[in-house]
Amino acid sequence: MIDAIIPLLSLIALEVILGIDNIIFISILADKLPAEQRNKLRFWGIGLAMVMRLGLLAFISWILKLDKTLFTLFETDFTGKGLILIAGGLFLIYKSTKEIYHKTEALKEDAPPIPKMSSFKKLLSEVIILDLVFSIDSIITAVGMVQELWVMYTAVIVTVGIMLVASKPISNFISKHPSFKVLALCFLMMIGVSLLAEGFHFEIPKGYIYFSMAFAFLVDVIQMKTVKK
């Protein structure tokens, strides 16, 4: 039992770090909804992520088959996991660049823009797409770290609990500070590029990505404090 504690804590820490992308994406989408529906989208988005991950663990043998080569094109092997990551990466790059455009170029018009409220179902469907991509990536990572299924189940449940608690403060912070919203979208674009690269077997160490994100966040915090003074 004690021997499983360290792998469990390590897996929870890794899942929380991977879950940050999910929280940021959901937080940005939730900002498009009326205030009374934002918590609902966060709850459903993160809740469905847990259901997907627990469901995928039940089909662990099928998940492991996603790493097998389906076909080869231009001397590059494509797997089921790779195709999912490529699709998810392209979707994330498209969504983040589109949002950045609306936050920058679209605001140059003389008349102040009237925020357009999106439908709850449309935004939830976008969250589900990214939930699926992040869930498959997360479960395959978990399988590479631990062997016991109960450790994986426990890590997923604890991680989702942490994400539910952290999602509202993160969402409120991003919503309150427009500069951080653009920064968060740049983070998502970087994650999209990372998923795309991984789909083509070009692995970008996640440590580099998260260090860059942390450094950019620190610079933005310092700039915000300097402007206030």
C-alpha positions in Angstrom: 0.0 0.0 0.0 2.8 2.4 1.0 4.6 1.6 -2.3 1.6 2.9 -4.2 1.4 6.2 -2.4 4.4 7.8 -4.3 3.2 6.8 -7.8 -0.3 7.9 -6.8 0.9 11.4 -5.7 3.1 11.7 -8.7 0.3 10.8 -11.1 -2.1 13.2 -9.3 0.5 16.0 -9.7 1.0 15.2 -13.4 -2.8 15.0 -14.0 -3.3 18.4 -12.3 -0.6 20.0 -14.5 -2.2 18.4 -17.7 -5.6 19.5 -16.5 -4.6 23.2 -16.4 -5.0 23.3 -20.2 -8.5 22.0 -19.8 -9.4 24.6 -17.1 -8.1 27.5 -19.2 -10.0 26.4 -22.3 -13.3 25.9 -20.3 -12.8 29.3 -18.5 -12.4 31.2 -21.8 -15.4 29.6 -23.3 -17.5 30.1 -20.1 -16.8 33.8 -20.4 -19.0 33.9 -23.5 -22.0 32.8 -21.5 -24.4 34.8 -19.3 -23.0 34.9 -15.7 -25.6 32.5 -14.4 -24.5 29.7 -16.9 -20.8 30.0 -16.5 -20.5 27.7 -13.4 -22.8 25.2 -15.2 -20.4 25.0 -18.2 -17.4 24.6 -15.9 -19.2 21.8 -13.9 -20.3 19.9 -16.9 -17.0 20.4 -18.8 -14.9 19.1 -15.9 -17.4 16.5 -14.9 -17.5 15.0 -18.4 -13.7 15.0 -18.4 -13.9 12.7 -15.3 -16.5 10.5 -16.9 -14.5 10.1 -20.1 -11.3 9.3 -18.2 -13.0 6.7 -16.0 -14.7 5.3 -19.0 -11.5 5.1 -21.0 -9.8 3.2 -18.1 -12.6 0.6 -18.4 -11.4 0.0 -22.0 -7.7 0.2 -21.2 -6.8 -2.6 -23.6 -8.5 -0.7 -26.4 -6.6 2.5 -25.4 -3.3 0.7 -25.6 -4.1 -0.4 -29.1 -4.2 3.3 -30.1 -0.4 3.3 -30.1 -0.3 0.8 -32.9 0.5 2.0 -36.5 -2.6 2.3 -38.7 -0.8 3.4 -41.9 2.4 5.0 -43.1 2.6 8.2 -45.2 5.8 9.9 -46.4 7.8 7.6 -44.1 5.8 8.7 -41.0 3.8 6.2 -39.1 0.3 7.3 -38.0 -1.4 5.8 -35.0 -4.9 6.2 -33.6 -3.6 8.3 -30.8 -1.6 10.4 -33.3 -4.6 11.1 -35.5 -6.6 12.2 -32.4 -3.8 14.4 -31.2 -3.4 16.0 -34.7 -7.2 16.7 -34.9 -7.2 18.1 -31.3 -4.1 20.2 -32.0 -5.6 21.7 -35.1 -8.9 22.4 -33.3 -7.1 24.1 -30.4 -4.9 26.2 -32.7 -8.0 27.3 -34.7 -10.0 28.2 -31.6 -7.2 30.1 -29.9 -6.2 32.1 -33.0 -9.8 32.9 -33.7 -10.3 34.1 -30.1 -7.1 36.2 -30.2 -8.3 37.8 -33.4 -11.6 38.8 -31.8 -9.8 40.1 -28.7 -7.3 42.3 -30.8 -8.1 43.0 -34.4 -11.9 43.0 -33.9 -11.6 45.6 -31.2 -10.1 48.2 -33.5 -13.5 49.2 -34.8 -14.8 52.6 -33.8 -18.0 51.4 -32.2 -17.7 49.4 -29.0 -18.4 45.8 -29.8 -21.5 44.3 -28.3 -20.6 40.9 -26.8 -22.3 38.1 -28.6 -23.5 35.4 -26.3 -22.9 31.8 -27.6 -25.3 29.0 -26.9 -24.6 26.6 -24.0 -24.9 23.5 -26.2 -22.4 24.8 -28.8 -19.8 25.6 -26.2 -20.3 22.3 -24.3 -19.8 20.4 -27.6 -16.5 22.2 -28.1 -15.5 21.4 -24.5 -16.4 17.7 -25.1 -14.1 17.6 -28.2 -11.1 18.8 -26.1 -12.1 16.7 -23.1 -11.8 13.6 -25.3 -8.3 14.6 -26.7 -6.9 15.6 -23.3 -8.5 12.5 -21.7 -6.9 10.0 -24.1 -3.5 11.8 -23.8 -3.9 11.7 -20.0 -4.8 8.0 -19.7 -2.0 6.9 -22.0 0.4 9.0 -19.8 -1.0 7.4 -16.7 -0.6 3.8 -18.1 3.1 4.6 -18.8 3.5 5.7 -15.1 1.6 3.1 -13.1 0.3 -0.4 -13.5 -2.5 -0.7 -10.9 -5.9 0.3 -12.1 -7.1 1.5 -8.7 -4.2 4.1 -8.6 -5.3 5.4 -12.0 -9.0 5.6 -10.9 -8.1 7.4 -7.6 -5.8 9.8 -9.4 -8.5 10.8 -11.9 -11.2 11.3 -9.2 -8.8 13.4 -7.0 -7.6 15.4 -10.0 -11.1 16.3 -11.1 -12.0 17.4 -7.6 -9.0 19.7 -7.6 -9.9 21.0 -11.0 -13.5 21.8 -9.9 -12.2 23.8 -6.9 -9.6 25.6 -9.0 -11.7 26.3 -12.1 -13.8 29.2 -10.7 -10.8 31.3 -9.2 -8.9 30.7 -12.4 -11.9 31.7 -14.6 -12.6 34.8 -12.5 -8.9 35.9 -12.7 -8.8 35.4 -16.5 -12.1 37.2 -16.9 -11.0 40.1 -14.7 -7.7 40.7 -16.5 -8.0 41.0 -20.3 -4.2 40.8 -20.8 -4.1 37.4 -19.1 -6.9 36.2 -21.3 -4.8 36.8 -24.4 -1.8 35.2 -22.6 -4.0 32.2 -21.8 -5.1 31.9 -25.4 -1.4 31.9 -26.4 -0.9 29.1 -24.0 -3.6 27.1 -25.6 -2.1 27.8 -29.0 1.2 26.5 -27.8 -0.5 23.3 -26.4 -2.2 22.9 -29.8 1.2 23.1 -31.6 2.5 20.5 -29.0 -0.3 18.1 -29.7 0.1 18.5 -33.4 3.9 17.8 -33.1 3.3 14.8 -30.9 0.8 13.4 -33.5 3.7 13.5 -36.0 6.1 11.8 -33.5 8.0 15.0 -32.8 7.9 15.2 -29.0 8.3 18.6 -27.4 9.2 18.1 -23.7 6.2 19.3 -21.7 8.6 20.7 -19.1 9.8 23.3 -21.6 6.2 24.3 -22.5 5.0 24.7 -18.9 8.2 26.6 -17.9 7.6 29.0 -20.8 4.0 29.4 -19.7 5.1 30.1 -16.1 7.7 32.6 -17.2 5.3 34.5 -19.5 2.7 34.5 -16.6 5.4 36.0 -14.2 6.3 38.7 -16.7 2.7 39.6 -17.2 2.2 39.8 -13.4 5.3 42.1 -13.0 4.0 44.3 -15.9 0.5 44.5 -14.3 2.0 45.5 -10.9 4.3 48.1 -12.6 1.3 49.7 -14.5 -0.7 49.9 -11.2 2.2 51.8 -9.5 
